[in-house]
């Protein structure tokens, strides 16, 4: 159960980091709001998919973080 909590905390931290970096890029380039929202959601979805793949790999091979 603790590993699930650690993974959830890690995914939240990575999502916050990605959204902060992405918002800085958007402010720098001054992209319109609709495109910004779509790109932001796509970037978060990609990071979450990568996290899920990593977590499944760790569970499958019984590795411990």
Secondary structure, 3 states (H helix, E strand, C coil): CHHHHHHHHHHHHHHHHHHHHHHHHHHHHCCCHHHHHHHHHHHHHHHHHHHHHHHHHHHHCCCCC
